[in-house]
Amino acid sequence: MDLYTDTKPQGAFSALLADQDLTHLERMLRRFLSCDSGGPALPTSYWRERIATVIGQAHLSPTQIQTVHRLYLYLDIAEHAGRDDTTLPVAQAACLV
C-alpha cells in the first residue's frame, strides 16, 4: 500500500515556482486581455488550462489561491462580456472585485 498519494512538490522552492508561474500568467493575461495587445490573442480556455496546470503542480498558499481566483475572475468577466479571446481591460475587471 502506497502511503504517499500526494506527489506534489512541497517547500520553499515549490512555492517560488508557483509564484513565478502565477506572476507570469497574470502579466500575460493583463497584456492579452487589454486593449493594448492589438487584437485577439489566445482563447480563455488556454488560460484556464495554464492556471489549472499551476494548481496541479504545487500546494498553493492562501495568497497564491487568491491570485488564482483573481485570474479566474478576469477570465469569467472576459467570457461574460462576450470577449472570449480578446479585449477586456484587466484594470476594468480589477475594479469590479
Secondary structure, 3 states (H helix, E strand, C coil): CCCCCCCCCCCHHHHHHHHHHHHHHHHHHHHHCCHHHCCCCCCHHHHHHHHHHHHHHCCCCHHHHHHHHHHHHHHHHHHHCCCCCCCCCHHHHHHCC
